[in-house]
């Protein structure tokens, strides 16, 4: 997911997306612990997506507080 796509989403959609990504990351970490994880790079990608979403959300809150 590109940052441009993230910035076009609403705040509610971003919160939902962040929750879904974190849930998926939890399942992948559990698979990693049991030795069943096939794509370890997926964990890194999910962490990066969460960081991008949190950055977009914090920019929005900073804009609204500045007004």
mmCIF file of the N, C-alpha and C atoms, coordinates in Angstrom:
data_MODEL
# 
_entry.id   MODEL 
# 
loop_
_atom_site.group_PDB 
_atom_site.id 
_atom_site.type_symbol 
_atom_site.label_atom_id 
_atom_site.label_alt_id 
_atom_site.label_comp_id 
_atom_site.label_asym_id 
_atom_site.label_entity_id 
_atom_site.label_seq_id 
_atom_site.pdbx_PDB_ins_code 
_atom_site.Cartn_x 
_atom_site.Cartn_y 
_atom_site.Cartn_z 
_atom_site.occupancy 
_atom_site.B_iso_or_equiv 
_atom_site.pdbx_formal_charge 
_atom_site.auth_seq_id 
_atom_site.auth_comp_id 
_atom_site.auth_asym_id 
_atom_site.auth_atom_id 
_atom_site.pdbx_PDB_model_num 
ATOM 1   N N  . UNK A 1 1  ? 0.836   -1.160  0.000  1.00 0.00 ? 1  UNK A N  1 
ATOM 2   C CA . UNK A 1 1  ? 0.000   0.000   0.000  1.00 0.00 ? 1  UNK A CA 1 
ATOM 3   C C  . UNK A 1 1  ? 0.894   1.241   0.000  1.00 0.00 ? 1  UNK A C  1 
ATOM 4   N N  . UNK A 1 2  ? 0.625   2.150   -0.904 1.00 0.00 ? 2  UNK A N  1 
ATOM 5   C CA . UNK A 1 2  ? 1.405   3.375   -1.026 1.00 0.00 ? 2  UNK A CA 1 
ATOM 6   C C  . UNK A 1 2  ? 0.921   4.411   -0.017 1.00 0.00 ? 2  UNK A C  1 
ATOM 7   N N  . UNK A 1 3  ? 1.811   5.337   0.349  1.00 0.00 ? 3  UNK A N  1 
ATOM 8   C CA . UNK A 1 3  ? 1.451   6.370   1.315  1.00 0.00 ? 3  UNK A CA 1 
ATOM 9   C C  . UNK A 1 3  ? 0.356   7.279   0.750  1.00 0.00 ? 3  UNK A C  1 
ATOM 10  N N  . UNK A 1 4  ? 0.348   7.471   -0.559 1.00 0.00 ? 4  UNK A N  1 
ATOM 11  C CA . UNK A 1 4  ? -0.687  8.294   -1.191 1.00 0.00 ? 4  UNK A CA 1 
ATOM 12  C C  . UNK A 1 4  ? -2.063  7.669   -0.974 1.00 0.00 ? 4  UNK A C  1 
ATOM 13  N N  . UNK A 1 5  ? -2.150  6.357   -1.088 1.00 0.00 ? 5  UNK A N  1 
ATOM 14  C CA . UNK A 1 5  ? -3.417  5.657   -0.848 1.00 0.00 ? 5  UNK A CA 1 
ATOM 15  C C  . UNK A 1 5  ? -3.845  5.810   0.600  1.00 0.00 ? 5  UNK A C  1 
ATOM 16  N N  . UNK A 1 6  ? -2.884  5.755   1.501  1.00 0.00 ? 6  UNK A N  1 
ATOM 17  C CA . UNK A 1 6  ? -3.179  5.885   2.924  1.00 0.00 ? 6  UNK A CA 1 
ATOM 18  C C  . UNK A 1 6  ? -3.695  7.285   3.230  1.00 0.00 ? 6  UNK A C  1 
ATOM 19  N N  . UNK A 1 7  ? -3.062  8.293   2.630  1.00 0.00 ? 7  UNK A N  1 
ATOM 20  C CA . UNK A 1 7  ? -3.464  9.669   2.918  1.00 0.00 ? 7  UNK A CA 1 
ATOM 21  C C  . UNK A 1 7  ? -4.850  9.990   2.370  1.00 0.00 ? 7  UNK A C  1 
ATOM 22  N N  . UNK A 1 8  ? -5.323  9.238   1.395  1.00 0.00 ? 8  UNK A N  1 
ATOM 23  C CA . UNK A 1 8  ? -6.645  9.467   0.821  1.00 0.00 ? 8  UNK A CA 1 
ATOM 24  C C  . UNK A 1 8  ? -7.764  8.791   1.621  1.00 0.00 ? 8  UNK A C  1 
ATOM 25  N N  . UNK A 1 9  ? -7.415  7.909   2.530  1.00 0.00 ? 9  UNK A N  1 
ATOM 26  C CA . UNK A 1 9  ? -8.419  7.210   3.327  1.00 0.00 ? 9  UNK A CA 1 
ATOM 27  C C  . UNK A 1 9  ? -8.893  8.091   4.473  1.00 0.00 ? 9  UNK A C  1 
ATOM 28  N N  . UNK A 1 10 ? -10.107 7.834   4.936  1.00 0.00 ? 10 UNK A N  1 
ATOM 29  C CA . UNK A 1 10 ? -10.632 8.586   6.074  1.00 0.00 ? 10 UNK A CA 1 
ATOM 30  C C  . UNK A 1 10 ? -10.001 8.075   7.366  1.00 0.00 ? 10 UNK A C  1 
ATOM 31  N N  . UNK A 1 11 ? -10.146 8.838   8.426  1.00 0.00 ? 11 UNK A N  1 
ATOM 32  C CA . UNK A 1 11 ? -9.557  8.461   9.713  1.00 0.00 ? 11 UNK A CA 1 
ATOM 33  C C  . UNK A 1 11 ? -10.149 7.158   10.236 1.00 0.00 ? 11 UNK A C  1 
ATOM 34  N N  . UNK A 1 12 ? -11.453 6.977   10.057 1.00 0.00 ? 12 UNK A N  1 
ATOM 35  C CA . UNK A 1 12 ? -12.105 5.748   10.513 1.00 0.00 ? 12 UNK A CA 1 
ATOM 36  C C  . UNK A 1 12 ? -11.589 4.545   9.741  1.00 0.00 ? 12 UNK A C  1 
ATOM 37  N N  . UNK A 1 13 ? -11.406 4.725   8.432  1.00 0.00 ? 13 UNK A N  1 
ATOM 38  C CA . UNK A 1 13 ? -10.878 3.630   7.617  1.00 0.00 ? 13 UNK A CA 1 
ATOM 39  C C  . UNK A 1 13 ? -9.450  3.286   8.044  1.00 0.00 ? 13 UNK A C  1 
ATOM 40  N N  . UNK A 1 14 ? -8.680  4.313   8.370  1.00 0.00 ? 14 UNK A N  1 
ATOM 41  C CA . UNK A 1 14 ? -7.302  4.073   8.798  1.00 0.00 ? 14 UNK A CA 1 
ATOM 42  C C  . UNK A 1 14 ? -7.253  3.328   10.125 1.00 0.00 ? 14 UNK A C  1 
ATOM 43  N N  . UNK A 1 15 ? -8.126  3.683   11.051 1.00 0.00 ? 15 UNK A N  1 
ATOM 44  C CA . UNK A 1 15 ? -8.171  2.991   12.336 1.00 0.00 ? 15 UNK A CA 1 
ATOM 45  C C  . UNK A 1 15 ? -8.536  1.521   12.131 1.00 0.00 ? 15 UNK A C  1 
ATOM 46  N N  . UNK A 1 16 ? -9.511  1.277   11.268 1.00 0.00 ? 16 UNK A N  1 
ATOM 47  C CA . UNK A 1 16 ? -9.927  -0.100  10.978 1.00 0.00 ? 16 UNK A CA 1 
ATOM 48  C C  . UNK A 1 16 ? -8.789  -0.876  10.308 1.00 0.00 ? 16 UNK A C  1 
ATOM 49  N N  . UNK A 1 17 ? -8.138  -0.245  9.347  1.00 0.00 ? 17 UNK A N  1 
ATOM 50  C CA . UNK A 1 17 ? -7.038  -0.889  8.635  1.00 0.00 ? 17 UNK A CA 1 
ATOM 51  C C  . UNK A 1 17 ? -5.893  -1.214  9.594  1.00 0.00 ? 17 UNK A C  1 
ATOM 52  N N  . UNK A 1 18 ? -5.588  -0.286  10.497 1.00 0.00 ? 18 UNK A N  1 
ATOM 53  C CA . UNK A 1 18 ? -4.514  -0.502  11.470 1.00 0.00 ? 18 UNK A CA 1 
ATOM 54  C C  . UNK A 1 18 ? -4.844  -1.678  12.383 1.00 0.00 ? 18 UNK A C  1 
ATOM 55  N N  . UNK A 1 19 ? -6.091  -1.761  12.821 1.00 0.00 ? 19 UNK A N  1 
ATOM 56  C CA . UNK A 1 19 ? -6.506  -2.870  13.682 1.00 0.00 ? 19 UNK A CA 1 
ATOM 57  C C  . UNK A 1 19 ? -6.388  -4.197  12.933 1.00 0.00 ? 19 UNK A C  1 
ATOM 58  N N  . UNK A 1 20 ? -6.803  -4.227  11.672 1.00 0.00 ? 20 UNK A N  1 
ATOM 59  C CA . UNK A 1 20 ? -6.719  -5.448  10.875 1.00 0.00 ? 20 UNK A CA 1 
ATOM 60  C C  . UNK A 1 20 ? -5.269  -5.877  10.652 1.00 0.00 ? 20 UNK A C  1 
ATOM 61  N N  . UNK A 1 21 ? -4.411  -4.913  10.367 1.00 0.00 ? 21 UNK A N  1 
ATOM 62  C CA . UNK A 1 21 ? -3.005  -5.228  10.128 1.00 0.00 ? 21 UNK A CA 1 
ATOM 63  C C  . UNK A 1 21 ? -2.358  -5.767  11.396 1.00 0.00 ? 21 UNK A C  1 
ATOM 64  N N  . UNK A 1 22 ? -2.661  -5.147  12.529 1.00 0.00 ? 22 UNK A N  1 
ATOM 65  C CA . UNK A 1 22 ? -2.093  -5.630  13.793 1.00 0.00 ? 22 UNK A CA 1 
ATOM 66  C C  . UNK A 1 22 ? -2.580  -7.038  14.123 1.00 0.00 ? 22 UNK A C  1 
ATOM 67  N N  . UNK A 1 23 ? -3.829  -7.317  13.805 1.00 0.00 ? 23 UNK A N  1 
ATOM 68  C CA . UNK A 1 23 ? -4.370  -8.659  14.035 1.00 0.00 ? 23 UNK A CA 1 
ATOM 69  C C  . UNK A 1 23 ? -3.639  -9.673  13.154 1.00 0.00 ? 23 UNK A C  1 
ATOM 70  N N  . UNK A 1 24 ? -3.423  -9.309  11.897 1.00 0.00 ? 24 UNK A N  1 
ATOM 71  C CA . UNK A 1 24 ? -2.705  -10.200 10.985 1.00 0.00 ? 24 UNK A CA 1 
ATOM 72  C C  . UNK A 1 24 ? -1.264  -10.412 11.459 1.00 0.00 ? 24 UNK A C  1 
ATOM 73  N N  . UNK A 1 25 ? -0.633  -9.356  11.948 1.00 0.00 ? 25 UNK A N  1 
ATOM 74  C CA . UNK A 1 25 ? 0.739   -9.469  12.441 1.00 0.00 ? 25 UNK A CA 1 
ATOM 75  C C  . UNK A 1 25 ? 0.798   -10.397 13.652 1.00 0.00 ? 25 UNK A C  1 
ATOM 76  N N  . UNK A 1 26 ? -0.206  -10.327 14.504 1.00 0.00 ? 26 UNK A N  1 
ATOM 77  C CA . UNK A 1 26 ? -0.267  -11.227 15.662 1.00 0.00 ? 26 UNK A CA 1 
ATOM 78  C C  . UNK A 1 26 ? -0.304  -12.681 15.207 1.00 0.00 ? 26 UNK A C  1 
ATOM 79  N N  . UNK A 1 27 ? -1.151  -12.971 14.224 1.00 0.00 ? 27 UNK A N  1 
ATOM 80  C CA . UNK A 1 27 ? -1.252  -14.343 13.718 1.00 0.00 ? 27 UNK A CA 1 
ATOM 81  C C  . UNK A 1 27 ? 0.067   -14.795 13.085 1.00 0.00 ? 27 UNK A C  1 
ATOM 82  N N  . UNK A 1 28 ? 0.720   -13.878 12.379 1.00 0.00 ? 28 UNK A N  1 
ATOM 83  C CA . UNK A 1 28 ? 1.999   -14.242 11.766 1.00 0.00 ? 28 UNK A CA 1 
ATOM 84  C C  . UNK A 1 28 ? 3.073   -14.485 12.814 1.00 0.00 ? 28 UNK A C  1 
ATOM 85  N N  . UNK A 1 29 ? 3.072   -13.701 13.890 1.00 0.00 ? 29 UNK A N  1 
ATOM 86  C CA . UNK A 1 29 ? 4.053   -13.933 14.961 1.00 0.00 ? 29 UNK A CA 1 
ATOM 87  C C  . UNK A 1 29 ? 3.819   -15.273 15.634 1.00 0.00 ? 29 UNK A C  1 
ATOM 88  N N  . UNK A 1 30 ? 2.556   -15.641 15.786 1.00 0.00 ? 30 UNK A N  1 
ATOM 89  C CA . UNK A 1 30 ? 2.253   -16.953 16.364 1.00 0.00 ? 30 UNK A CA 1 
ATOM 90  C C  . UNK A 1 30 ? 2.739   -18.071 15.454 1.00 0.00 ? 30 UNK A C  1 
ATOM 91  N N  . UNK A 1 31 ? 2.555   -17.893 14.139 1.00 0.00 ? 31 UNK A N  1 
ATOM 92  C CA . UNK A 1 31 ? 3.056   -18.885 13.187 1.00 0.00 ? 31 UNK A CA 1 
ATOM 93  C C  . UNK A 1 31 ? 4.580   -18.952 13.228 1.00 0.00 ? 31 UNK A C  1 
ATOM 94  N N  . UNK A 1 32 ? 5.218   -17.801 13.396 1.00 0.00 ? 32 UNK A N  1 
ATOM 95  C CA . UNK A 1 32 ? 6.673   -17.765 13.457 1.00 0.00 ? 32 UNK A CA 1 
ATOM 96  C C  . UNK A 1 32 ? 7.179   -18.525 14.675 1.00 0.00 ? 32 UNK A C  1 
ATOM 97  N N  . UNK A 1 33 ? 6.507   -18.376 15.786 1.00 0.00 ? 33 UNK A N  1 
ATOM 98  C CA . UNK A 1 33 ? 6.920   -19.070 17.009 1.00 0.00 ? 33 UNK A CA 1 
ATOM 99  C C  . UNK A 1 33 ? 6.789   -20.582 16.871 1.00 0.00 ? 33 UNK A C  1 
ATOM 100 N N  . UNK A 1 34 ? 5.777   -21.010 16.119 1.00 0.00 ? 34 UNK A N  1 
ATOM 101 C CA . UNK A 1 34 ? 5.584   -22.447 15.949 1.00 0.00 ? 34 UNK A CA 1 
ATOM 102 C C  . UNK A 1 34 ? 6.367   -22.996 14.760 1.00 0.00 ? 34 UNK A C  1 
ATOM 103 N N  . UNK A 1 35 ? 7.080   -22.131 14.031 1.00 0.00 ? 35 UNK A N  1 
ATOM 104 C CA . UNK A 1 35 ? 7.897   -22.584 12.915 1.00 0.00 ? 35 UNK A CA 1 
ATOM 105 C C  . UNK A 1 35 ? 7.126   -22.814 11.636 1.00 0.00 ? 35 UNK A C  1 
ATOM 106 N N  . UNK A 1 36 ? 5.946   -22.262 11.499 1.00 0.00 ? 36 UNK A N  1 
ATOM 107 C CA . UNK A 1 36 ? 5.118   -22.482 10.320 1.00 0.00 ? 36 UNK A CA 1 
ATOM 108 C C  . UNK A 1 36 ? 5.065   -21.277 9.384  1.00 0.00 ? 36 UNK A C  1 
ATOM 109 N N  . UNK A 1 37 ? 5.788   -20.213 9.694  1.00 0.00 ? 37 UNK A N  1 
ATOM 110 C CA . UNK A 1 37 ? 5.741   -18.993 8.900  1.00 0.00 ? 37 UNK A CA 1 
ATOM 111 C C  . UNK A 1 37 ? 6.519   -19.182 7.608  1.00 0.00 ? 37 UNK A C  1 
ATOM 112 N N  . UNK A 1 38 ? 5.847   -18.972 6.472  1.00 0.00 ? 38 UNK A N  1 
ATOM 113 C CA . UNK A 1 38 ? 6.472   -19.176 5.176  1.00 0.00 ? 38 UNK A CA 1 
ATOM 114 C C  . UNK A 1 38 ? 7.115   -17.901 4.635  1.00 0.00 ? 38 UNK A C  1 
ATOM 115 N N  . UNK A 1 39 ? 6.547   -16.736 4.960  1.00 0.00 ? 39 UNK A N  1 
ATOM 116 C CA . UNK A 1 39 ? 7.083   -15.469 4.462  1.00 0.00 ? 39 UNK A CA 1 
ATOM 117 C C  . UNK A 1 39 ? 7.435   -14.550 5.629  1.00 0.00 ? 39 UNK A C  1 
ATOM 118 N N  . UNK A 1 40 ? 8.626   -14.647 6.165  1.00 0.00 ? 40 UNK A N  1 
ATOM 119 C CA . UNK A 1 40 ? 9.009   -13.780 7.277  1.00 0.00 ? 40 UNK A CA 1 
ATOM 120 C C  . UNK A 1 40 ? 9.056   -12.304 6.884  1.00 0.00 ? 40 UNK A C  1 
ATOM 121 N N  . UNK A 1 41 ? 9.247   -12.017 5.621  1.00 0.00 ? 41 UNK A N  1 
ATOM 122 C CA . UNK A 1 41 ? 9.288   -10.622 5.173  1.00 0.00 ? 41 UNK A CA 1 
ATOM 123 C C  . UNK A 1 41 ? 7.929   -9.942  5.298  1.00 0.00 ? 41 UNK A C  1 
ATOM 124 N N  . UNK A 1 42 ? 6.884   -10.718 5.387  1.00 0.00 ? 42 UNK A N  1 
ATOM 125 C CA . UNK A 1 42 ? 5.528   -10.163 5.532  1.00 0.00 ? 42 UNK A CA 1 
ATOM 126 C C  . UNK A 1 42 ? 5.389   -9.404  6.860  1.00 0.00 ? 42 UNK A C  1 
ATOM 127 N N  . UNK A 1 43 ? 6.052   -9.890  7.911  1.00 0.00 ? 43 UNK A N  1 
ATOM 128 C CA . UNK A 1 43 ? 6.014   -9.200  9.201  1.00 0.00 ? 43 UNK A CA 1 
ATOM 129 C C  . UNK A 1 43 ? 6.604   -7.789  9.085  1.00 0.00 ? 43 UNK A C  1 
ATOM 130 N N  . UNK A 1 44 ? 7.701   -7.680  8.398  1.00 0.00 ? 44 UNK A N  1 
ATOM 131 C CA . UNK A 1 44 ? 8.345   -6.380  8.210  1.00 0.00 ? 44 UNK A CA 1 
ATOM 132 C C  . UNK A 1 44 ? 7.438   -5.441  7.429  1.00 0.00 ? 44 UNK A C  1 
ATOM 133 N N  . UNK A 1 45 ? 6.799   -5.952  6.400  1.00 0.00 ? 45 UNK A N  1 
ATOM 134 C CA . UNK A 1 45 ? 5.896   -5.151  5.587  1.00 0.00 ? 45 UNK A CA 1 
ATOM 135 C C  . UNK A 1 45 ? 4.716   -4.650  6.417  1.00 0.00 ? 45 UNK A C  1 
ATOM 136 N N  . UNK A 1 46 ? 4.176   -5.507  7.263  1.00 0.00 ? 46 UNK A N  1 
ATOM 137 C CA . UNK A 1 46 ? 3.048   -5.113  8.102  1.00 0.00 ? 46 UNK A CA 1 
ATOM 138 C C  . UNK A 1 46 ? 3.456   -4.045  9.112  1.00 0.00 ? 46 UNK A C  1 
ATOM 139 N N  . UNK A 1 47 ? 4.624   -4.196  9.712  1.00 0.00 ? 47 UNK A N  1 
ATOM 140 C CA . UNK A 1 47 ? 5.108   -3.172  10.653 1.00 0.00 ? 47 UNK A CA 1 
ATOM 141 C C  . UNK A 1 47 ? 5.265   -1.831  9.956  1.00 0.00 ? 47 UNK A C  1 
ATOM 142 N N  . UNK A 1 48 ? 5.764   -1.857  8.741  1.00 0.00 ? 48 UNK A N  1 
ATOM 143 C CA . UNK A 1 48 ? 5.942   -0.634  7.963  1.00 0.00 ? 48 UNK A CA 1 
ATOM 144 C C  . UNK A 1 48 ? 4.590   0.010   7.648  1.00 0.00 ? 48 UNK A C  1 
ATOM 145 N N  . UNK A 1 49 ? 3.588   -0.799  7.294  1.00 0.00 ? 49 UNK A N  1 
ATOM 146 C CA . UNK A 1 49 ? 2.265   -0.262  6.998  1.00 0.00 ? 49 UNK A CA 1 
ATOM 147 C C  . UNK A 1 49 ? 1.634   0.377   8.231  1.00 0.00 ? 49 UNK A C  1 
ATOM 148 N N  . UNK A 1 50 ? 1.793   -0.246  9.389  1.00 0.00 ? 50 UNK A N  1 
ATOM 149 C CA . UNK A 1 50 ? 1.260   0.320   10.626 1.00 0.00 ? 50 UNK A CA 1 
ATOM 150 C C  . UNK A 1 50 ? 1.925   1.661   10.896 1.00 0.00 ? 50 UNK A C  1 
ATOM 151 N N  . UNK A 1 51 ? 3.227   1.752   10.692 1.00 0.00 ? 51 UNK A N  1 
ATOM 152 C CA . UNK A 1 51 ? 3.941   3.004   10.920 1.00 0.00 ? 51 UNK A CA 1 
ATOM 153 C C  . UNK A 1 51 ? 3.461   4.097   9.964  1.00 0.00 ? 51 UNK A C  1 
ATOM 154 N N  . UNK A 1 52 ? 3.207   3.741   8.718  1.00 0.00 ? 52 UNK A N  1 
ATOM 155 C CA . UNK A 1 52 ? 2.709   4.722   7.757  1.00 0.00 ? 52 UNK A CA 1 
ATOM 156 C C  . UNK A 1 52 ? 1.324   5.217   8.145  1.00 0.00 ? 52 UNK A C  1 
ATOM 157 N N  . UNK A 1 53 ? 0.482   4.309   8.604  1.00 0.00 ? 53 UNK A N  1 
ATOM 158 C CA . UNK A 1 53 ? -0.870  4.688   9.015  1.00 0.00 ? 53 UNK A CA 1 
ATOM 159 C C  . UNK A 1 53 ? -0.815  5.595   10.238 1.00 0.00 ? 53 UNK A C  1 
ATOM 160 N N  . UNK A 1 54 ? 0.016   5.237   11.207 1.00 0.00 ? 54 UNK A N  1 
ATOM 161 C CA . UNK A 1 54 ? 0.139   6.069   12.404 1.00 0.00 ? 54 UNK A CA 1 
ATOM 162 C C  . UNK A 1 54 ? 0.700   7.444   12.067 1.00 0.00 ? 54 UNK A C  1 
ATOM 163 N N  . UNK A 1 55 ? 1.608   7.531   11.113 1.00 0.00 ? 55 UNK A N  1 
ATOM 164 C CA . UNK A 1 55 ? 2.148   8.814   10.683 1.00 0.00 ? 55 UNK A CA 1 
ATOM 165 C C  . UNK A 1 55 ? 1.052   9.671   10.056 1.00 0.00 ? 55 UNK A C  1 
ATOM 166 N N  . UNK A 1 56 ? 0.249   9.068   9.190  1.00 0.00 ? 56 UNK A N  1 
ATOM 167 C CA . UNK A 1 56 ? -0.836  9.808   8.551  1.00 0.00 ? 56 UNK A CA 1 
ATOM 168 C C  . UNK A 1 56 ? -1.846  10.301  9.587  1.00 0.00 ? 56 UNK A C  1 
ATOM 169 N N  . UNK A 1 57 ? -2.158  9.457   10.559 1.00 0.00 ? 57 UNK A N  1 
ATOM 170 C CA . UNK A 1 57 ? -3.107  9.858   11.600 1.00 0.00 ? 57 UNK A CA 1 
ATOM 171 C C  . UNK A 1 57 ? -2.551  10.986  12.464 1.00 0.00 ? 57 UNK A C  1 
ATOM 172 N N  . UNK A 1 58 ? -1.273  10.917  12.797 1.00 0.00 ? 58 UNK A N  1 
ATOM 173 C CA . UNK A 1 58 ? -0.690  11.965  13.633 1.00 0.00 ? 58 UNK A CA 1 
ATOM 174 C C  . UNK A 1 58 ? -0.605  13.290  12.879 1.00 0.00 ? 58 UNK A C  1 
ATOM 175 N N  . UNK A 1 59 ? -0.357  13.239  11.575 1.00 0.00 ? 59 UNK A N  1 
ATOM 176 C CA . UNK A 1 59 ? -0.350  14.469  10.772 1.00 0.00 ? 59 UNK A CA 1 
ATOM 177 C C  . UNK A 1 59 ? -1.735  15.098  10.761 1.00 0.00 ? 59 UNK A C  1 
ATOM 178 N N  . UNK A 1 60 ? -2.757  14.269  10.675 1.00 0.00 ? 60 UNK A N  1 
ATOM 179 C CA . UNK A 1 60 ? -4.123  14.798  10.668 1.00 0.00 ? 60 UNK A CA 1 
ATOM 180 C C  . UNK A 1 60 ? -4.475  15.437  11.998 1.00 0.00 ? 60 UNK A C  1 
ATOM 181 N N  . UNK A 1 61 ? -4.090  14.824  13.096 1.00 0.00 ? 61 UNK A N  1 
ATOM 182 C CA . UNK A 1 61 ? -4.396  15.405  14.396 1.00 0.00 ? 61 UNK A CA 1 
ATOM 183 C C  . UNK A 1 61 ? -3.602  16.685  14.619 1.00 0.00 ? 61 UNK A C  1 
ATOM 184 N N  . UNK A 1 62 ? -2.388  16.747  14.091 1.00 0.00 ? 62 UNK A N  1 
ATOM 185 C CA . UNK A 1 62 ? -1.590  17.964  14.213 1.00 0.00 ? 62 UNK A CA 1 
ATOM 186 C C  . UNK A 1 62 ? -2.224  19.100  13.406 1.00 0.00 ? 62 UNK A C  1 
ATOM 187 N N  . UNK A 1 63 ? -2.768  18.777  12.249 1.00 0.00 ? 63 UNK A N  1 
ATOM 188 C CA . UNK A 1 63 ? -3.439  19.797  11.429 1.00 0.00 ? 63 UNK A CA 1 
ATOM 189 C C  . UNK A 1 63 ? -4.682  20.336  12.134 1.00 0.00 ? 63 UNK A C  1 
ATOM 190 N N  . UNK A 1 64 ? -5.469  19.427  12.709 1.00 0.00 ? 64 UNK A N  1 
ATOM 191 C CA . UNK A 1 64 ? -6.705  19.866  13.362 1.00 0.00 ? 64 UNK A CA 1 
ATOM 192 C C  . UNK A 1 64 ? -6.415  20.660  14.633 1.00 0.00 ? 64 UNK A C  1 
ATOM 193 N N  . UNK A 1 65 ? -5.351  20.326  15.332 1.00 0.00 ? 65 UNK A N  1 
ATOM 194 C CA . UNK A 1 65 ? -4.990  21.065  16.549 1.00 0.00 ? 65 UNK A CA 1 
ATOM 195 C C  . UNK A 1 65 ? -4.433  22.434  16.204 1.00 0.00 ? 65 UNK A C  1 
ATOM 196 N N  . UNK A 1 66 ? -3.785  22.559  15.043 1.00 0.00 ? 66 UNK A N  1 
ATOM 197 C CA . UNK A 1 66 ? -3.206  23.834  14.646 1.00 0.00 ? 66 UNK A CA 1 
ATOM 198 C C  . UNK A 1 66 ? -4.289  24.840  14.256 1.00 0.00 ? 66 UNK A C  1 
ATOM 199 N N  . UNK A 1 67 ? -5.436  24.349  13.850 1.00 0.00 ? 67 UNK A N  1 
ATOM 200 C CA . UNK A 1 67 ? -6.520  25.256  13.409 1.00 0.00 ? 67 UNK A CA 1 
ATOM 201 C C  . UNK A 1 67 ? -7.235  25.849  14.539 1.00 0.00 ? 67 UNK A C  1 
# 
